[in-house]
Amino acid sequence: MMKPEQTGQAEQAEQADKTRSVSLEELPGLLWGELQDRHGKAFRVPHLYALVDMGRIQGELRKEVADKLENFGYMHLLDDPKYAQLKWHSAQLVSGLKSDDAALLQEWGGCDGRIVSAWIVSKMSMPDLARHLRRAAFAYDKNNARYVLCYYDPLVTPILHRLADRDWVNWLFMPMDSWWYPVSTPMGETWSRIEGGGGSIPFQPEKPLVYSDELWEALVSDAFPYQILDSVEKEHPTFFQGIDCYGVRLAKVEALLEAGRSQGLDVRDDLFAYVLGLLDEPARAGEPRWQAAVQEATAGGALLRTYFTDREKQANEESIK
């Protein structure tokens, strides 16, 4: 018999086995394949829904998306009267049923995660699915303080799926056949699939989600990667030339930060210089002078940014000669 902690590990492994990742190009075909039962004789047929988080969409794209929502059916997923002013800054459940699934898939199936936070295939009707998802809008800490839970954020969804209370996770995904969310990597964007329970009428959760220490720690964002990205975008925009996806740019910064830390860098100034240097010239990682500068910084010597000042000084001396 497994011990309780072993049981939890086995359940987490089982959840992980229910995921898969595909490219953006593969996604529409796979979604359409999941909808083919619509054309059979089954009483309950799957429907396609897009989950659009208006809070993540800015500028002219926001107005464009808002206008296109009128072509489909949509429902706000934050309907608490206390947060009425946030309705258009949170998630909308969008249905193709007003037109058809093909129209919804054609409209946004080929776009990246800037617009669609999740594709959901479910046999539930839109009102029932919206009511279900609205019940997940809040979570509580151990002191019973209530927090808005952005379970639909692509950065949050996999953390909840992996670490949240198993009963709550099973309840959340029970009425879905599948839940697809975008994953940004340094190489580009892929989409991951969470297999749901395929149910129709979800049972009420015995209790709302309460943050464990592990879940809370995993959900608290480290601001440092965002600060670096913001600085680079403002000061060195050419470093990300041709990379339109914000998530991919952030993933590149986070990967370089992890690489710097794995080499022993722990001073923020050094880590910032490490990321900046390799975003500028990725091949620099193999240069002996760069490697020596990194080793000196990890040993508590000169800060890594002196590499750039020394390099500029050397270039100026050579130009004078």
Sequence and secondary structure as in RCSB ss.txt:
>XXXX:A:sequence
MMKPEQTGQAEQAEQADKTRSVSLEELPGLLWGELQDRHGKAFRVPHLYALVDMGRIQGELRKEVADKLENFGYM
HLLDDPKYAQLKWHSAQLVSGLKSDDAALLQEWGGCDGRIVSAWIVSKMSMPDLARHLRRAAFAYDKNNARYVLC
YYDPLVTPILHRLADRDWVNWLFMPMDSWWYPVSTPMGETWSRIEGGGGSIPFQPEKPLVYSDELWEALVSDAFP
YQILDSVEKEHPTFFQGIDCYGVRLAKVEALLEAGRSQGLDVRDDLFAYVLGLLDEPARAGEPRWQAAVQEATAG
GALLRTYFTDREKQANEESIK
>XXXX:A:secstr
   HHHHHHHHHHHHHHTEEEEETTTHHHHHHHHTGGGGSS SS  EEEEEEEGGG  HHHHHHHHHHHTTSEEE
ES   GGGGGGGGGSEEEEESTTS HHHHHHHHTTS TTTEEEEEEESS HHHHHHHHHTTSEEE TT  EEE  
TTSTTTHHHHHHHS HHHHHHHHTTEEEEEEEEEETTEEEEEEEE    SS    SS  B  HHHHHHHS  HHH
HHHHHHHHHH GGGGTT   HHHHHHHHHHHHHHHHHTT   HHHHHHHHHHHHH GGGGG HHHHHHHHHHHTT
 S TTHHHHHHHHHHHHHHH 
